[in-house]
Amino acid sequence: MYDVIVIGAGPAGVNAAIEADNLGYSVLIIDEQGSAGGQVWRNKSSSIIDAPKTETSIKGNALRDALMSSNVSVKYEARVWHIEKCDTIWNIHIENDVLTSKNLIIATGAYERIIPIPGWTLPGVIGLAGATALFKEHMMVPGHKTVVAGSGPLLFYVANEIERLGGTVEAIVSLNSRFDWLKSLLIMITQPILLWQGFKWVTAFYKKTIWQSAPIKFEGADHIELVKIKKVDDDWKPIGKEQILEADSVCYGQGLIPAIEASRLAGAEHHYDETLGGWVPTIDDMGRTSIEGLFVCGDNAGILGALAAPIRGKNAAQAINKNGVVYDIGKFERFGKAMTALSIPRAGLLNLIDTDTDVCRCEGVTRKEIEHEIITGAQSPNAIKSGTRCGMGPCGGRFCADAQAMINEHVTGKTREDIGLPTARPPLRPMPMDQITEELNYDDLPIPGVSPL
């Protein structure tokens, strides 16, 4: 048994693990990837022999070196599928094993928000966060001629990486206006290095940026070929004439959503806060949840970005100690919220989802089917899932839950808090049955004899 188990080996999780180790606790860190770094400081694929140093690789290598120099035990390529608390002990279920600890720190990060539009499931269309994983781990570009579309700062990072790695950006289609970015400048000044970096990216792609616009349809026979776009109003509702761009790939998304599945399964209270990316665990400044011995840190506790993540991790570890030190994240929190604000969904986005668009791509459930289910009485996420199978596919609702909730808000007039969340249940990720069950010898089964006539 460990004193502390940390789920997630990104910057928040690793810093939490090292801090807990420094405090004298026995610590295990678990991650699905083959090495530490998370999405932010993702490690290069072993197939890449040599690569130019970047900020990502330098900081990621420093994080991995610090973890290796500590006494923290690690378990990579391990998928957590269930979390349960028995009395005061946490049971963490992975493939064919159960790990135990007195305290649990969840640092599972975030995943991307993608608003469904016609053609969004075409080959060649990938998420902005998915594109960053492609760049960081494999040093590959998504295509020869790429349109980058959506909202927030990831647009310009993705565009910069595409051209740095030899690709071509046809255009950046930004929901944000120039004024949206200007409003964030006063806060971004608190981080002058990042402000200057962002300024260089925006300046480099200024002429290729189509401001306050959105893709309304992706088209192609069996692969993306055309991107149809329109201007949007201040609520991000499409207006005006249609414009067509040619592309063989699209990087598309509208910010990040906290990955709260693990903290929900662990039983923590949650609430909705759009300034933090959506549903988040209800915590104090140290990352303590409503459950004794359960702590959260990083973007799964609210989208504040990579700068705040290490400090949030250290605070979560210090929270285990009743007299722990509190590290201040004030300026990093302000910066993170300014970035997140650029991707807070606006009401007009719903107009991008036409009635025949697949909202749940796993199960092929359209907006029309979801609205019909709501109108006929199924207004809770559980009821909609039961009636349509929306959210029952391999992704577990991660990519359709937000759009489904937007539709529900529109039809019923309810708030996100009123709508609520579906029931949290295992498995956290799809798992082969033979990896989570013991071997069965059918000869040992107590099968009764033939019943008498």
Backbone torsions as a table, in degrees:
resi	resn	phi	psi	omega
1	MET	NA	141.0	178.5
2	TYR	-101.4	157.1	171.3
3	ASP	-71.6	-37.9	-175.9
4	VAL	-140.6	132.2	166.4
5	ILE	-114.0	133.1	177.1
6	VAL	-112.3	125.4	176.0
7	ILE	-100.1	113.4	-179.5
8	GLY	113.4	120.8	-176.5
9	ALA	-112.2	40.2	170.9
10	GLY	-85.3	-168.8	-178.0
11	PRO	-60.0	-34.9	178.3
12	ALA	-71.5	-49.0	-176.8
13	GLY	-64.5	-43.6	-179.4
14	VAL	-64.9	-42.9	178.8
15	ASN	-66.1	-34.8	175.2
16	ALA	-63.7	-44.0	-178.4
17	ALA	-64.6	-45.0	-179.1
18	ILE	-66.7	-40.5	179.0
19	GLU	-63.5	-42.4	178.4
20	ALA	-65.1	-38.0	176.0
21	ASP	-62.5	-42.7	178.8
22	ASN	-63.9	-27.0	178.9
23	LEU	-82.2	-2.0	176.1
24	GLY	96.7	8.4	179.4
25	TYR	-86.8	151.0	170.0
26	SER	-82.7	129.2	-168.3
27	VAL	-131.7	138.7	170.5
28	LEU	-123.7	134.4	174.9
29	ILE	-115.1	135.9	-176.4
30	ILE	-119.2	138.0	176.7
31	ASP	-150.7	149.1	179.1
32	GLU	-73.6	-28.3	-178.2
33	GLN	-77.4	172.5	-178.1
34	GLY	-83.5	-7.6	177.6
35	SER	-158.0	169.0	-178.5
36	ALA	-76.0	162.8	178.5
37	GLY	137.1	-30.0	-179.1
38	GLY	65.9	-160.7	178.0
39	GLN	-73.7	-35.4	-174.6
40	VAL	-69.3	-51.5	-178.3
41	TRP	-110.9	44.9	-177.5
42	ARG	-55.4	136.1	-178.6
43	ASN	-78.4	152.5	177.4
44	LYS	-68.8	150.3	174.1
45	SER	-62.6	146.3	178.8
46	SER	-64.8	-15.3	179.0
47	SER	-76.5	-13.3	179.5
48	ILE	-92.3	112.8	-175.7
49	ILE	-75.5	-42.1	-177.1
50	ASP	-147.5	147.2	-179.9
51	ALA	-154.8	149.1	176.4
52	PRO	-61.1	145.2	178.0
53	LYS	-73.0	137.4	175.9
54	THR	-128.7	170.8	176.6
55	GLU	-57.7	-39.5	179.6
56	THR	-61.3	-48.5	-177.3
57	SER	-69.3	-38.4	-179.3
58	ILE	-64.6	-50.3	-179.0
59	LYS	-69.2	-36.6	178.2
60	GLY	-64.6	-43.3	179.0
61	ASN	-65.1	-38.5	177.8
62	ALA	-63.3	-39.5	178.6
63	LEU	-64.4	-45.4	-179.3
64	ARG	-66.5	-38.9	177.9
65	ASP	-63.9	-41.9	179.5
66	ALA	-63.6	-38.6	179.0
67	LEU	-67.0	-42.0	179.9
68	MET	-66.0	-29.4	-179.2
69	SER	-80.9	-9.1	-178.7
70	SER	-91.1	-179.2	176.3
71	ASN	-96.5	11.2	-177.7
72	VAL	-70.6	130.5	172.8
73	SER	-79.3	146.1	-177.9
74	VAL	-126.6	148.2	174.1
75	LYS	-138.9	100.9	-179.5
76	TYR	-93.6	167.4	-178.9
77	GLU	50.9	39.4	179.9
78	ALA	-118.8	124.2	-177.3
79	ARG	-102.5	116.7	175.5
80	VAL	-77.5	125.8	-179.3
81	TRP	-116.3	-14.6	178.6
82	HIS	-153.2	146.5	177.3
83	ILE	-133.5	129.9	177.2
84	GLU	-147.8	150.8	178.9
85	LYS	-112.4	125.6	176.9
86	CYS	-114.2	108.6	-172.6
87	ASP	58.5	-111.5	-178.0
88	THR	-108.0	7.4	-174.8
89	ILE	-110.4	135.3	176.3
90	TRP	-90.9	130.4	173.4
91	ASN	-106.6	118.0	-179.3
92	ILE	-108.9	113.0	-175.7
93	HIS	-91.7	122.9	170.4
94	ILE	-121.3	-173.1	-176.9
95	GLU	-56.4	116.5	174.2
96	ASN	54.9	30.0	-179.9
97	ASP	-158.7	155.2	174.2
98	VAL	-128.6	123.5	179.1
99	LEU	-104.6	144.3	-175.9
100	THR	-124.1	149.2	177.5
101	SER	-155.5	162.8	177.0
102	LYS	-83.9	-28.9	-179.1
103	ASN	-133.8	149.4	-179.1
104	LEU	-129.3	127.7	174.3
105	ILE	-114.3	123.1	-179.1
106	ILE	-104.6	122.6	-179.0
107	ALA	-135.7	62.0	-171.4
108	THR	-90.2	0.8	172.6
109	GLY	74.5	-140.5	-173.3
110	ALA	-143.9	167.9	170.7
111	TYR	-132.8	170.0	-170.0
112	GLU	-87.3	148.5	173.5
113	ARG	-94.4	126.2	177.1
114	ILE	-128.5	116.6	177.8
115	ILE	-80.2	120.3	-177.1
116	PRO	-65.3	134.9	171.4
117	ILE	-134.6	163.1	178.7
118	PRO	-54.0	126.5	177.8
119	GLY	90.7	4.2	-175.3
120	TRP	-70.3	-14.0	178.1
121	THR	-95.4	4.1	178.0
122	LEU	-63.6	142.9	171.2
123	PRO	-56.6	138.7	-177.6
124	GLY	101.7	-12.0	175.8
125	VAL	-101.0	118.0	179.0
126	ILE	-129.1	160.9	179.3
127	GLY	-74.8	157.3	178.2
128	LEU	-61.4	-43.3	179.9
129	ALA	-69.2	-36.5	175.5
130	GLY	-61.6	-37.0	178.0
131	ALA	-64.6	-39.4	-179.9
132	THR	-64.2	-35.4	176.7
133	ALA	-65.3	-38.7	178.0
134	LEU	-62.4	-41.8	179.9
135	PHE	-67.2	-51.2	-170.4
136	LYS	-69.9	-41.6	-174.9
137	GLU	-88.1	-39.2	-171.8
138	HIS	-114.8	-7.2	-179.5
139	MET	53.9	41.8	-179.5
140	MET	-116.6	152.5	174.0
141	VAL	-104.3	154.1	-174.7
142	PRO	-72.6	-21.7	-178.0
143	GLY	-171.7	-170.5	180.0
144	HIS	-88.3	-34.9	-178.2
145	LYS	-135.4	109.0	-168.3
146	THR	-116.0	137.3	168.0
147	VAL	-100.0	129.5	176.9
148	VAL	-106.6	122.7	-171.4
149	ALA	-139.8	147.9	176.8
150	GLY	138.9	-137.2	-177.1
151	SER	-143.2	161.3	173.7
152	GLY	88.1	179.0	-174.0
153	PRO	-70.2	-21.4	-179.5
154	LEU	-60.7	-27.3	180.0
155	LEU	-54.0	-48.4	-173.6
156	PHE	-78.5	-30.9	174.9
157	TYR	-64.9	-46.9	-179.1
158	VAL	-61.9	-44.2	179.3
159	ALA	-60.8	-42.9	179.7
160	ASN	-62.6	-42.9	-179.0
161	GLU	-67.1	-37.4	178.5
162	ILE	-58.9	-47.9	-177.6
163	GLU	-75.9	-29.8	176.0
164	ARG	-64.0	-33.9	-178.1
165	LEU	-92.6	8.5	172.7
166	GLY	101.2	3.0	177.6
167	GLY	-88.1	-179.1	179.6
168	THR	-125.7	128.8	175.1
169	VAL	-93.6	115.5	178.5
170	GLU	-70.9	-43.6	179.9
171	ALA	-166.9	154.9	167.5
172	ILE	-107.6	121.5	179.8
173	VAL	-106.3	104.1	-171.6
174	SER	-106.9	124.7	172.8
175	LEU	-63.0	-32.9	-179.5
176	ASN	-70.6	148.2	173.9
177	SER	-93.2	169.4	174.1
178	ARG	-59.7	-35.7	-178.6
179	PHE	-67.9	-35.5	176.1
180	ASP	-56.2	-45.4	180.0
181	TRP	-68.6	-38.2	-179.6
182	LEU	-61.5	-38.5	-179.9
183	LYS	-64.5	-28.0	-179.2
184	SER	-82.5	-15.1	-172.9
185	LEU	-61.5	-40.7	-177.2
186	LEU	-60.3	-33.8	178.5
187	ILE	-81.6	-38.7	-178.0
188	MET	-66.2	-19.3	178.7
189	ILE	-61.5	-21.7	178.9
190	THR	-65.7	-16.5	176.7
191	GLN	-125.2	77.6	-171.9
192	PRO	-59.2	-33.4	-179.7
193	ILE	-66.5	-46.2	178.5
194	LEU	-68.9	-35.1	177.0
195	LEU	-61.3	-44.0	-179.9
196	TRP	-66.6	-40.1	178.0
197	GLN	-62.1	-46.8	178.5
198	GLY	-63.3	-38.9	178.7
199	PHE	-60.9	-41.3	179.3
200	LYS	-64.5	-40.3	179.1
201	TRP	-65.5	-46.3	-179.1
202	VAL	-63.6	-42.1	179.5
203	THR	-62.8	-41.5	-178.3
204	ALA	-63.6	-31.7	-176.5
205	PHE	-112.1	15.2	-175.2
206	TYR	-58.8	-43.5	-177.2
207	LYS	-72.1	-20.9	179.0
208	LYS	-93.7	-2.4	-176.6
209	THR	-90.4	128.2	174.5
210	ILE	-104.0	101.9	-171.8
211	TRP	-76.5	153.6	176.0
212	GLN	46.3	54.7	-178.8
213	SER	-142.2	165.1	-178.9
214	ALA	-148.5	146.9	169.9
215	PRO	-70.2	138.7	178.2
216	ILE	-110.9	-15.6	179.6
217	LYS	-164.5	137.9	170.9
218	PHE	-105.9	133.6	-176.5
219	GLU	-128.6	150.9	176.1
220	GLY	169.8	155.3	-179.2
221	ALA	-66.6	-61.2	176.4
222	ASP	-133.8	12.8	180.0
223	HIS	-162.0	152.2	-178.8
224	ILE	-58.9	131.2	178.7
225	GLU	-128.5	-37.7	-176.2
226	LEU	-131.1	144.9	173.9
227	VAL	-121.0	117.1	177.2
228	LYS	-94.8	129.3	-176.5
229	ILE	-128.9	161.0	173.6
230	LYS	-142.3	157.5	168.9
231	LYS	-66.8	156.9	176.5
232	VAL	-125.5	155.3	176.5
233	ASP	-84.3	-170.3	-176.2
234	ASP	-67.0	-18.9	175.3
235	ASP	-94.7	6.6	179.7
236	TRP	69.2	29.2	172.8
237	LYS	-88.5	130.4	-179.0
238	PRO	-62.2	136.2	179.1
239	ILE	-141.5	163.6	170.9
240	GLY	78.1	-162.3	-173.7
241	LYS	-82.3	153.6	178.9
242	GLU	-83.4	140.7	175.8
243	GLN	-123.5	145.5	-176.5
244	ILE	-118.2	131.8	176.1
245	LEU	-117.9	142.8	175.0
246	GLU	-93.5	139.5	-179.7
247	ALA	-161.8	151.5	172.3
248	ASP	-107.8	2.8	174.3
249	SER	-159.0	153.3	178.5
250	VAL	-137.2	133.8	170.6
251	CYS	-108.4	120.0	-164.4
252	TYR	-139.7	136.4	175.3
253	GLY	174.5	164.7	-178.3
254	GLN	-128.1	59.7	174.8
255	GLY	87.1	-165.6	-174.0
256	LEU	-120.7	154.4	178.0
257	ILE	-123.0	133.1	177.6
258	PRO	-58.5	135.2	178.2
259	ALA	-85.8	90.0	-171.1
260	ILE	-99.9	5.9	-175.3
261	GLU	-57.4	-41.8	-177.6
262	ALA	-68.4	-44.1	-179.4
263	SER	-69.3	-29.2	175.6
264	ARG	-70.9	-43.1	179.2
265	LEU	-63.7	-31.3	178.4
266	ALA	-75.1	-9.5	173.8
267	GLY	99.2	7.6	-177.3
268	ALA	-72.1	151.2	173.7
269	GLU	-73.4	147.1	178.9
270	HIS	-134.3	158.0	175.2
271	HIS	-144.8	167.3	-176.9
272	TYR	-99.9	128.0	179.2
273	ASP	-143.2	102.0	-175.3
274	GLU	-64.6	-24.1	179.3
275	THR	-71.3	-14.8	178.5
276	LEU	-110.3	8.0	175.7
277	GLY	105.1	-4.1	179.1
278	GLY	133.9	-135.0	178.9
279	TRP	-73.0	130.7	-178.6
280	VAL	-138.5	154.5	173.6
281	PRO	-64.3	145.4	175.8
282	THR	-82.9	110.9	-172.2
283	ILE	-135.0	167.8	171.4
284	ASP	-94.9	-172.4	-176.0
285	ASP	-65.3	-17.2	-178.0
286	MET	-97.1	-5.6	-178.5
287	GLY	93.7	10.3	176.6
288	ARG	-72.2	135.0	177.4
289	THR	-97.4	-173.0	178.1
290	SER	-75.8	-7.6	-179.7
291	ILE	-106.1	128.8	178.8
292	GLU	-59.5	131.1	177.9
293	GLY	82.2	7.7	179.6
294	LEU	-118.3	126.6	-176.9
295	PHE	-132.1	150.2	177.1
296	VAL	-130.5	151.3	178.2
297	CYS	-156.5	159.3	-178.2
298	GLY	87.9	-166.8	-172.6
299	ASP	-69.5	-17.4	173.1
300	ASN	-69.4	-14.1	175.6
301	ALA	-95.4	5.3	-176.7
302	GLY	130.6	135.0	-173.8
303	ILE	-74.0	103.1	175.8
304	LEU	-123.4	-5.5	172.9
305	GLY	89.7	179.3	-172.0
306	ALA	-69.8	-28.8	-178.6
307	LEU	-67.2	-39.9	-177.9
308	ALA	-80.4	-23.2	-171.3
309	ALA	-56.9	-50.0	-179.0
310	PRO	-59.7	-39.2	-179.0
311	ILE	-69.8	-39.1	177.2
312	ARG	-64.1	-36.7	176.8
313	GLY	-63.8	-46.2	178.9
314	LYS	-61.5	-40.6	179.6
315	ASN	-63.3	-39.0	179.8
316	ALA	-63.2	-39.3	177.7
317	ALA	-68.0	-41.1	179.1
318	GLN	-65.1	-28.1	-178.9
319	ALA	-66.0	-22.8	177.5
320	ILE	-65.7	-35.5	176.1
321	ASN	-83.4	121.4	-174.8
322	LYS	-56.9	-29.7	179.2
323	ASN	-108.4	36.8	-175.4
324	GLY	-68.3	155.0	177.1
325	VAL	-76.8	144.4	176.4
326	VAL	-106.5	121.1	177.1
327	TYR	-91.9	134.9	-175.8
328	ASP	-81.4	129.1	176.8
329	ILE	-116.4	16.3	-172.5
330	GLY	-46.8	-58.3	-175.2
331	LYS	-70.2	-30.5	177.8
332	PHE	-72.0	-34.7	177.7
333	GLU	-65.7	-42.8	179.5
334	ARG	-63.0	-42.8	179.2
335	PHE	-63.6	-46.0	-178.9
336	GLY	-61.8	-41.7	179.6
337	LYS	-68.0	-32.6	177.5
338	ALA	-64.8	-39.2	177.7
339	MET	-69.6	-42.7	179.9
340	THR	-64.3	-34.4	-178.8
341	ALA	-59.3	-27.8	-179.1
342	LEU	-68.0	-16.2	-177.7
343	SER	-118.7	10.5	175.6
344	ILE	-62.1	122.3	-176.5
345	PRO	-60.3	141.7	175.0
346	ARG	-112.3	159.1	-170.0
347	ALA	-57.2	-33.8	-176.2
348	GLY	-66.2	-17.3	-179.8
349	LEU	-59.6	-29.5	-178.4
350	LEU	-59.8	-26.8	-179.7
351	ASN	-70.6	-12.5	176.3
352	LEU	-76.1	-22.2	-176.6
353	ILE	-93.7	102.7	179.2
354	ASP	-79.5	171.5	-170.0
355	THR	-64.2	-28.1	-177.3
356	ASP	-98.1	6.4	179.1
357	THR	-75.6	134.6	174.0
358	ASP	-69.4	114.7	174.5
359	VAL	-82.1	-45.6	174.5
360	CYS	-99.1	102.9	-176.3
361	ARG	-76.1	-24.2	177.9
362	CYS	-64.2	-43.6	-174.8
363	GLU	-108.0	0.2	177.9
364	GLY	65.9	41.5	-178.8
365	VAL	-98.1	125.4	-175.7
366	THR	-91.0	167.2	175.8
367	ARG	-60.1	-40.1	-179.2
368	LYS	-58.4	-43.5	-179.2
369	GLU	-67.0	-39.4	179.5
370	ILE	-66.1	-45.9	179.6
371	GLU	-62.1	-40.3	178.4
372	HIS	-61.1	-42.0	-179.3
373	GLU	-64.2	-40.2	179.8
374	ILE	-67.5	-46.2	-178.1
375	ILE	-61.6	-33.5	-178.6
376	THR	-88.3	10.5	168.7
377	GLY	119.2	-12.6	-178.1
378	ALA	-88.8	86.3	-172.1
379	GLN	-102.0	-10.7	177.2
380	SER	-91.2	154.6	177.3
381	PRO	-56.5	-38.3	178.6
382	ASN	-63.6	-42.1	-178.6
383	ALA	-68.0	-40.2	178.6
384	ILE	-65.0	-41.3	177.8
385	LYS	-61.6	-44.5	-178.2
386	SER	-63.9	-38.2	-175.4
387	GLY	-83.6	-25.2	-174.3
388	THR	-122.2	-15.5	-171.6
389	ARG	72.7	11.6	177.0
390	CYS	-66.3	117.5	-178.1
391	GLY	97.9	3.9	-177.5
392	MET	-101.4	7.9	-178.7
393	GLY	-85.9	-171.6	-177.0
394	PRO	-58.0	-29.6	-178.3
395	CYS	-80.5	-8.0	177.6
396	GLY	67.0	22.1	178.3
397	GLY	91.0	3.2	-177.1
398	ARG	-61.6	-36.8	-174.1
399	PHE	-97.1	-7.6	-179.5
400	CYS	-117.2	-16.0	-173.7
401	ALA	-61.3	-40.8	-177.2
402	ASP	-68.0	-44.0	178.8
403	ALA	-65.9	-39.4	177.5
404	GLN	-61.0	-41.6	179.4
405	ALA	-66.1	-38.0	176.9
406	MET	-60.7	-42.2	177.9
407	ILE	-64.0	-42.3	179.5
408	ASN	-62.2	-43.8	176.7
409	GLU	-56.9	-44.9	-176.8
410	HIS	-65.2	-43.6	-175.6
411	VAL	-74.9	-41.5	-171.8
412	THR	-99.3	-21.1	-175.3
413	GLY	78.6	6.8	179.8
414	LYS	-79.2	160.3	173.9
415	THR	-86.9	168.1	177.6
416	ARG	-61.1	-38.9	178.4
417	GLU	-61.8	-40.6	179.2
418	ASP	-66.8	-39.6	-178.7
419	ILE	-68.4	-42.4	177.4
420	GLY	79.4	-165.4	-176.4
421	LEU	-124.4	155.3	174.1
422	PRO	-68.4	162.5	179.6
423	THR	-61.5	134.5	176.2
424	ALA	-81.8	128.5	179.6
425	ARG	-151.3	152.3	177.1
426	PRO	-74.5	160.3	1.0
427	PRO	-83.7	150.6	176.8
428	LEU	-65.2	-32.4	177.3
429	ARG	-135.3	152.0	176.4
430	PRO	-57.8	136.3	-177.9
431	MET	-135.2	138.4	171.5
432	PRO	-62.9	138.3	-176.3
433	MET	-60.3	-33.9	-177.2
434	ASP	-71.9	-9.7	177.8
435	GLN	-92.3	-11.7	-178.7
436	ILE	-122.1	6.7	177.6
437	THR	-124.7	154.7	177.4
438	GLU	-78.4	159.2	177.2
439	GLU	-63.5	142.5	-176.0
440	LEU	-120.3	125.5	174.2
441	ASN	-102.4	109.6	-175.1
442	TYR	-62.7	-24.9	179.3
443	ASP	-68.2	-19.6	-180.0
444	ASP	-86.7	-7.8	-178.0
445	LEU	-71.7	135.6	179.8
446	PRO	-78.7	74.6	-178.4
447	ILE	-82.9	123.7	-178.9
448	PRO	-69.9	160.7	178.3
449	GLY	-72.7	-178.9	-179.6
450	VAL	-66.4	133.4	179.0
451	SER	-67.8	142.9	177.9
452	PRO	-69.1	151.5	178.8
453	LEU	-71.6	NA	NA
